[in-house]
Amino acid sequence: MSEAVLSRARAGDERAFAELAEPYRRELLLHCYRMLGSLQDAEDALQETLVSAWRGLEQFQERASLRSWLYSIATNRCLNFLRDASRRPQRGVPFTPPPPTRMGEVSWLEPYPDQLLEGLPDEAPGPDARYETREAVGLAFITALQRLPPRQRAALVLRDVLGFRAAEAAELLGTSEATINSALKRARESLENRAAPPLEHAPTPDSQAERLVLEDFADAFERGDLDRVVTLLTDDAWVTMPPEPFEYQGRAAITNFFDHVTAARRRDARLVPLRANRQPAFAHYLRDPGEPFGRLSGLFVLSLEGERISTLTRFDLSNLPPQFDLPETLEW
């Protein structure tokens, strides 16, 4: 960090402050997303963080790095958001769904475009981190974080994801090391009880093994062959659909759900491949009979286990952030 740039920023030079903050913008956005589970909420928290840092730059005493200071502001902004905000209401599917296996708790969950993960600095995560970036942005991990109490969530992200030491995390949150360690212990226990399939069980991204699974899924789905889609699932697979709370596990329950979907309305479908949360994904377009084009309906994100799909998450348009920049219509 240039002392000259810092001095200009403290003197009120907005360009100098932007120069100081820009290297940390993407990692701070990802941090806010982990804390909040919603990219749109994370964008708001990041903007509040930068405004607060700009207005309070005189309080930065350089005892810690600028990066640590910004993380302190961002984390506390997210904690304030979690205390004050009411999450978005559920919308209601256009048909009567069958009884779910369980009711989901994280209706505000949103996917994260992989292009926003490009260019993250080498210094994140730190040496004490337990999770690599790919795992720590996966949907299963983000969902599990949202089920933790806010302080436990913050402790786990700061310690196990970003690799801050206990003393550093305590200073960032304005608390004691004992409090951080206690919160971290409880958070780790909660996450262990909700363990997702290990990443080593998933095919390497963009490998031939992954491509074969995705091609089979897209072909079956576009043909409307949902029985074939079910054969691509693991025996204990989940289907989830934020913001709706209905979640279905196992081939029998998922088949029953698909039967209700197709009975409600039949339309042509197209899937456009992309990536989100370091996972394979598809933009989902639906075309009414006689129409020349389909309209964007949502986004599928797939979790893979070997040659099978272990979780199929479909995001409604209301939970699809504009950062994906997908066309609203598609001709075919």
C-alpha positions as CSV (number, residue, x, y, z in Angstrom):
1,M,0.0,0.0,0.0
2,S,1.4,3.4,-1.0
3,E,1.7,5.9,1.8
4,A,1.3,8.7,-0.7
5,V,-2.0,7.2,-2.0
6,L,-3.2,6.7,1.6
7,S,-2.4,10.3,2.4
8,R,-4.3,11.6,-0.6
9,A,-7.3,9.4,0.2
10,R,-7.3,10.7,3.8
11,A,-7.2,14.2,2.4
12,G,-10.5,13.5,0.5
13,D,-9.2,12.2,-2.8
14,E,-11.9,9.7,-4.0
15,R,-9.7,8.4,-6.8
16,A,-7.0,7.6,-4.3
17,F,-9.4,5.8,-2.1
18,A,-10.7,3.8,-5.1
19,E,-7.2,2.9,-5.9
20,L,-6.7,1.6,-2.3
21,A,-9.9,-0.4,-2.2
22,E,-10.1,-1.8,-5.7
23,P,-7.7,-4.8,-5.2
24,Y,-10.0,-6.1,-2.4
25,R,-13.4,-5.5,-4.1
26,R,-13.9,-9.0,-5.5
27,E,-12.8,-10.9,-2.4
28,L,-14.9,-8.6,-0.2
29,L,-17.9,-9.3,-2.4
30,L,-17.4,-13.0,-2.1
31,H,-17.0,-12.7,1.7
32,C,-20.3,-10.8,1.9
33,Y,-21.9,-13.5,-0.3
34,R,-20.7,-16.3,2.1
35,M,-22.1,-14.4,5.0
36,L,-25.5,-13.5,3.4
37,G,-26.1,-16.2,0.8
38,S,-27.4,-13.7,-1.7
39,L,-25.3,-11.9,-4.3
40,Q,-27.7,-9.0,-4.4
41,D,-27.5,-8.5,-0.6
42,A,-23.7,-9.0,-0.8
43,E,-23.5,-6.1,-3.4
44,D,-25.5,-3.9,-1.0
45,A,-23.2,-4.9,1.9
46,L,-20.1,-4.2,-0.1
47,Q,-21.3,-0.8,-1.1
48,E,-22.0,0.1,2.5
49,T,-18.6,-1.3,3.5
50,L,-16.8,1.0,1.0
51,V,-18.8,4.0,1.9
52,S,-18.1,3.4,5.6
53,A,-14.4,2.9,5.0
54,W,-14.2,6.1,2.9
55,R,-15.9,8.1,5.6
56,G,-13.9,6.5,8.4
57,L,-10.5,6.3,6.8
58,E,-9.0,8.5,9.6
59,Q,-9.8,5.6,12.0
60,F,-7.5,3.3,10.1
61,Q,-4.4,3.3,12.3
62,E,-2.3,0.9,10.2
63,R,-1.9,-1.5,13.2
64,A,-3.3,-4.1,10.9
65,S,-3.3,-4.3,7.1
66,L,-5.9,-2.3,5.1
67,R,-7.3,-5.7,3.9
68,S,-7.9,-6.8,7.5
69,W,-9.5,-3.4,8.3
70,L,-11.9,-3.7,5.3
71,Y,-12.8,-7.2,6.3
72,S,-13.7,-6.0,9.8
73,I,-16.0,-3.4,8.3
74,A,-17.5,-5.8,5.8
75,T,-18.1,-8.6,8.4
76,N,-19.8,-6.2,10.8
77,R,-21.9,-4.7,8.0
78,C,-23.1,-8.3,7.2
79,L,-23.9,-9.0,10.9
80,N,-25.9,-5.8,11.0
81,F,-27.7,-6.8,7.9
82,L,-28.6,-10.2,9.3
83,R,-30.0,-8.5,12.5
84,D,-32.0,-5.9,10.7
85,A,-33.2,-7.4,7.4
86,S,-36.2,-9.5,6.7
87,R,-35.5,-12.0,4.0
88,R,-37.5,-12.1,0.8
89,P,-40.9,-13.9,0.9
90,Q,-41.6,-17.2,-0.8
91,R,-43.5,-16.9,-4.1
92,G,-45.5,-20.1,-4.6
93,V,-45.2,-22.6,-7.5
94,P,-47.9,-22.5,-10.2
95,F,-49.2,-26.0,-9.2
96,T,-49.8,-28.0,-6.1
97,P,-46.6,-29.7,-5.3
98,P,-46.5,-33.2,-3.7
99,P,-45.5,-33.5,0.0
100,P,-41.8,-32.7,0.2
101,T,-39.1,-34.7,2.0
102,R,-38.4,-31.5,4.0
103,M,-39.0,-27.8,4.0
104,G,-35.9,-25.8,3.2
105,E,-34.8,-22.9,5.4
106,V,-32.7,-20.8,3.0
107,S,-35.3,-19.2,0.6
108,W,-33.0,-16.3,-0.2
109,L,-30.1,-18.4,-1.5
110,E,-28.7,-17.2,-4.9
111,P,-26.1,-18.6,-7.2
112,Y,-22.7,-16.9,-7.8
113,P,-21.3,-16.4,-11.3
114,D,-17.9,-18.0,-11.9
115,Q,-16.7,-14.9,-13.7
116,L,-16.8,-13.0,-10.5
117,L,-14.4,-15.5,-9.0
118,E,-11.7,-14.7,-11.5
119,G,-8.7,-12.7,-10.4
120,L,-9.1,-13.3,-6.7
121,P,-5.7,-12.4,-5.0
122,D,-3.2,-15.0,-4.1
123,E,-3.2,-14.0,-0.4
124,A,-6.7,-15.4,0.1
125,P,-7.2,-17.8,1.8
126,G,-4.6,-17.6,4.5
127,P,-2.4,-20.4,5.8
128,D,-4.8,-21.5,8.5
129,A,-7.7,-22.0,6.1
130,R,-9.4,-25.4,6.2
131,Y,-11.3,-25.0,2.9
132,E,-10.0,-24.4,-0.6
133,T,-11.8,-21.8,-2.7
134,R,-13.8,-24.3,-4.8
135,E,-15.3,-26.0,-1.8
136,A,-15.9,-22.7,0.1
137,V,-18.1,-21.3,-2.6
138,G,-20.0,-24.5,-3.4
139,L,-23.8,-24.3,-3.0
140,A,-23.8,-27.0,-0.3
141,F,-21.2,-25.1,1.8
142,I,-23.0,-21.7,1.3
143,T,-26.3,-23.3,2.3
144,A,-24.8,-24.8,5.4
145,L,-23.4,-21.5,6.4
146,Q,-26.8,-19.8,6.2
147,R,-28.1,-22.3,8.8
148,L,-25.5,-21.2,11.3
149,P,-26.1,-18.3,13.8
150,P,-24.5,-15.1,12.5
151,R,-21.6,-15.0,15.0
152,Q,-20.8,-18.7,14.4
153,R,-20.9,-18.1,10.7
154,A,-18.6,-15.1,10.9
155,A,-16.1,-17.0,13.1
156,L,-16.0,-20.0,10.7
157,V,-15.6,-17.9,7.6
158,L,-12.9,-15.7,9.1
159,R,-11.0,-18.7,10.5
160,D,-11.6,-21.7,8.3
161,V,-12.2,-20.1,5.0
162,L,-10.1,-16.9,5.0
163,G,-7.4,-18.3,7.4
164,F,-7.3,-15.4,9.9
165,R,-5.7,-16.5,13.2
166,A,-7.9,-16.5,16.3
167,A,-6.4,-13.3,17.6
168,E,-6.9,-11.5,14.3
169,A,-10.5,-12.8,14.0
170,A,-11.2,-11.6,17.6
171,E,-9.9,-8.2,16.8
172,L,-11.9,-8.0,13.5
173,L,-15.1,-8.8,15.4
174,G,-14.3,-6.8,18.6
175,T,-14.4,-9.8,20.9
176,S,-12.1,-12.2,22.7
177,E,-10.2,-15.2,21.4
178,A,-12.1,-17.4,23.8
179,T,-15.4,-16.3,22.3
180,I,-14.1,-16.8,18.7
181,N,-12.9,-20.3,19.5
182,S,-16.1,-21.3,21.2
183,A,-18.2,-20.0,18.3
184,L,-15.9,-21.8,15.8
185,K,-16.1,-25.1,17.7
186,R,-19.9,-25.0,17.6
187,A,-19.9,-24.0,13.9
188,R,-17.6,-26.8,12.9
189,E,-19.8,-29.3,14.7
190,S,-22.9,-28.1,12.9
191,L,-21.2,-28.3,9.5
192,E,-20.0,-31.8,10.1
193,N,-23.6,-32.9,10.8
194,R,-24.5,-31.5,7.3
195,A,-21.6,-32.8,5.4
196,A,-21.8,-32.8,1.6
197,P,-20.1,-35.4,-0.6
198,P,-16.4,-34.7,-0.7
199,L,-15.1,-32.8,-3.7
200,E,-12.8,-35.7,-4.6
201,H,-16.0,-37.7,-5.5
202,A,-16.9,-35.1,-8.2
203,P,-15.4,-35.2,-11.7
204,T,-12.7,-32.6,-12.4
205,P,-14.3,-29.4,-13.8
206,D,-14.4,-29.4,-17.6
207,S,-13.2,-33.0,-17.8
208,Q,-14.6,-35.5,-20.2
209,A,-16.3,-37.3,-17.3
210,E,-18.1,-34.1,-16.3
211,R,-19.0,-33.3,-19.9
212,L,-20.6,-36.7,-20.4
213,V,-22.8,-36.3,-17.4
214,L,-23.9,-32.8,-18.4
215,E,-24.5,-33.8,-22.0
216,D,-26.7,-36.7,-20.9
217,F,-28.6,-34.5,-18.5
218,A,-29.2,-31.7,-21.0
219,D,-30.3,-34.1,-23.8
220,A,-32.7,-35.9,-21.5
221,F,-34.2,-32.7,-20.0
222,E,-34.6,-31.0,-23.3
223,R,-36.4,-34.1,-24.7
224,G,-38.7,-34.1,-21.7
225,D,-37.5,-37.5,-20.8
226,L,-37.6,-37.0,-17.0
227,D,-37.5,-40.7,-16.3
228,R,-34.0,-40.7,-17.9
229,V,-33.1,-37.6,-15.9
230,V,-33.9,-39.6,-12.7
231,T,-31.6,-42.4,-13.8
232,L,-28.7,-39.8,-13.8
233,L,-29.3,-39.1,-10.1
234,T,-27.7,-40.8,-7.1
235,D,-30.0,-42.9,-5.0
236,D,-30.1,-40.2,-2.3
237,A,-30.1,-37.2,-4.6
238,W,-31.8,-33.9,-3.6
239,V,-33.9,-31.5,-5.8
240,T,-34.3,-28.0,-4.3
241,M,-35.7,-24.9,-5.8
242,P,-35.0,-21.5,-4.1
243,P,-37.0,-19.4,-3.2
244,E,-39.5,-22.2,-2.8
245,P,-39.0,-24.3,0.4
246,F,-40.0,-27.7,-1.1
247,E,-37.1,-30.1,-1.1
248,Y,-37.2,-33.7,-2.4
249,Q,-34.8,-36.6,-1.8
250,G,-34.5,-39.9,-3.5
251,R,-35.5,-41.1,-6.9
252,A,-39.1,-42.0,-5.9
253,A,-39.9,-38.6,-4.3
254,I,-38.2,-36.8,-7.2
255,T,-40.1,-38.8,-9.8
256,N,-43.3,-37.9,-8.1
257,F,-42.4,-34.3,-8.1
258,F,-41.5,-34.4,-11.8
259,D,-44.8,-36.0,-12.6
260,H,-46.6,-33.0,-10.9
261,V,-44.4,-30.6,-12.9
262,T,-45.2,-32.1,-16.3
263,A,-48.9,-32.5,-15.5
264,A,-49.1,-28.8,-14.7
265,R,-47.8,-27.5,-18.0
266,R,-45.8,-28.9,-21.0
267,R,-43.5,-26.5,-22.8
268,D,-40.4,-26.9,-24.9
269,A,-37.1,-26.4,-22.9
270,R,-33.6,-25.4,-23.8
271,L,-30.6,-25.5,-21.5
272,V,-27.6,-23.2,-22.1
273,P,-24.4,-24.3,-20.2
274,L,-22.5,-22.0,-17.9
275,R,-20.9,-22.2,-14.4
276,A,-21.9,-21.0,-11.0
277,N,-20.3,-21.5,-7.6
278,R,-17.5,-23.4,-9.3
279,Q,-20.1,-26.0,-10.4
280,P,-21.7,-26.8,-13.7
281,A,-24.9,-24.9,-14.4
282,F,-27.5,-24.3,-17.1
283,A,-29.7,-21.3,-17.9
284,H,-33.2,-22.7,-18.4
285,Y,-35.4,-21.4,-21.2
286,L,-39.1,-22.4,-21.8
287,R,-41.1,-21.9,-25.0
288,D,-44.8,-22.0,-25.3
289,P,-46.4,-23.9,-28.2
290,G,-46.3,-21.9,-31.4
291,E,-43.9,-19.3,-30.1
292,P,-40.6,-18.6,-32.1
293,F,-38.5,-18.1,-29.0
294,G,-38.3,-19.2,-25.4
295,R,-38.1,-17.0,-22.3
296,L,-35.5,-17.3,-19.5
297,S,-37.2,-19.3,-16.7
298,G,-34.4,-19.9,-14.2
299,L,-31.0,-21.5,-13.6
300,F,-30.0,-25.1,-12.7
301,V,-26.9,-25.7,-10.7
302,L,-25.7,-29.3,-10.5
303,S,-23.6,-31.0,-7.8
304,L,-21.9,-34.2,-9.1
305,E,-20.8,-37.3,-7.4
306,G,-18.9,-39.6,-9.6
307,E,-21.0,-40.1,-12.8
308,R,-24.2,-39.1,-11.1
309,I,-26.0,-35.9,-10.0
310,S,-26.2,-35.7,-6.2
311,T,-28.1,-32.3,-6.0
312,L,-30.1,-30.5,-8.6
313,T,-30.9,-26.9,-7.6
314,R,-33.2,-24.8,-9.7
315,F,-33.2,-21.1,-9.0
316,D,-36.3,-19.1,-10.0
317,L,-35.8,-15.8,-11.8
318,S,-36.5,-14.0,-8.5
319,N,-33.3,-15.6,-7.1
320,L,-31.2,-15.1,-10.2
321,P,-28.9,-12.1,-9.8
322,P,-28.5,-9.8,-12.8
323,Q,-24.7,-10.3,-12.8
324,F,-25.3,-13.5,-14.8
325,D,-26.2,-11.2,-17.7
326,L,-28.3,-13.8,-19.5
327,P,-30.6,-12.9,-22.5
328,E,-34.3,-12.8,-21.6
329,T,-35.2,-14.7,-24.8
330,L,-33.7,-17.4,-26.9
331,E,-34.6,-18.5,-30.4
332,W,-34.6,-22.2,-31.5
